[in-house]
Amino acid sequence: MMDAALKTATHDIVLDEVFPHAPSVLWKVLTSGELMARWMMEPKGFAPIVGTKFTFQTTCAGAWDGTIRCEVLEVQENERFSYSWKGGDEGNSAYGSKLDTIVSWHLSASEAGTRLRLVHSGFVVPRNDTAYTNLGNGWKSCLERVAGIAAELDTAHH
């Protein structure tokens, strides 16, 4: 019972959408560094291989240089893809606060195409409130761009 009080409260961002594309098309959009750069940010040193460490660069804040440090944690082709997402600095309170989270993509076939579920987990509240809000909105925009790129790829293959 005591452990519950010590456990830090965390929030997860969860987006769940169905796209009219095969899992392999979405997989390519999510795991190609070149395409990631189009729907999110350019990853440096990225490969969809477990253990690969890569970075994204965003706006600096205080003692934080704006580098988001990631490591590929899971790769199950056309099904699951996850990576750690760490950044920020203890000295920052709002934007750029210390962040230690995990981004997971889950793909499953559905009648209409592919169900894509994004879970960005581990936002410590209230410390990560700003990141939670910003990334919550940011991921929605990313998924809109993912949809557009997937449509392009699908058209190119037909």
N, C-alpha and C positions, 0 to 999 in steps of 0.2 A: 504493500500500500504506500509506503514511504517513497518508493522509486518514482511514482507518478508525479509527485510534487517536484522532484529534481529534474525530471525530463523537460527539456526545453520545448516550448511550443513552436511548432513549425507549420508552415502553410505550403501547399502545393498548387501549382498552376496546372490545370487539366483542360486540354482542348480535345474534342472528339468530333471528327468530321468524316463524312464519306465522300470520296473522290471517284469520278467515273473513269478510273484508270486501273490497269493491272498493278498488283503489288510491285512487280519488277520496275515499272516506270517510276513510281514514287520512290522506290529504293534508290534508284539512280540519282534522282533529284536530291535526296537526303544525304547520300554518301559520296557524292563526287565533289571534291574540293572546288573545282571550277564552277559547278552549279551552286554550291553553298554560298560562294562569293556573290552570286546574283540575288539570292533570296534572304541572306542574312549579312554576313561579313566574310571577308576573305580569310580562310584558315591558313595559318603558317605551319608547315610541317605535318599536315594532315594525311592520314591514310586510314581506311576503314578496317584496321587490324587491331585486335585487342592489345593493349599496352602502349599503343602509339600516343606520344604526348604531342599536343599541338596548342597553338594560341590564336586568340582573336585580339584585335586591338580596338579599343574604344576610347572615349573621352577620359582624360586623366582627372583625378580629384585628390587634392591634398597630397598625402604621402603615397597615394596609389598611382602607378604609371599608366593605368588604363588597360593593362594586359589581363585578359581572361585566360587562365591556364586550364587546359582540358587534358583528359586522358581517356582514350577509348576503353570502355569497361566491358561491353558486350556487343557481339556481332553475330546475328543469325540471319543470313541473307534472306531478304524479302519478308522478314518477320519482326526482328527486334534489333535495335541499335541504341546503345546508350553511352554517354560520356559524362565525366565529371566536369563541373563548370565552377571554377574558383577565381575569386578576384577580390578587389577592395583592400582596405586597410583598417585596422582597429581604431585608428585615429579619426576616421570619418564617421559622421553620424547619419546623414541622409544618403545622397548619391555617393557611391563609392565605399559604402560600409562593407566590412569584411563579409564575404559570401563564400559558402562552401555547399554547393548544390549538385544535383544530378539531373541531366536531361535524358529522358527515355522516349524513344519512338516505338510504337507497337503497330504493326500492320497486320490486318486480317482481311481475308476475302469476304465480300458481302455481295448481295444480289446486284447492287447498283455499281459495284466496282471494288474499291478497297476502303476499309474503315481505317483511318489513321488516328491514333490516340497519342497525344503528346503529354507527357507528365514531366514537369520541371519541379523537382521536389527538394525540400530542405530549407526553405526560407525561414530564418529565425525571426520571430516577431517579438517586439516591435523593431528590432535593429534593422531588418531587411525590408521594412515596409515600402520604402521608395523603390528598391529593386523589384519587389514583388509587383507593384503597380506598373512600373515602366516595362518590365519584361512581360507581364500579362498582356499589355497592349501591344508590345513589340512582337510577341509570338503570333498574335492574331494577324498582324500585317505580314509576317513571314509566311504564314499559311496561305494567305491570298496570293503571294508571289509564287509559292510552291505550286499552287493550282495552275497558275499561268504557265510556268515552265513545264509542268507535266503535260499540259495541253499541247504545247509546242512539240515536245518529244513524241507524243502520241501521233500528232499530225504528220511528223517527219517519217514515222514508221509505216504509215498507211499508204 
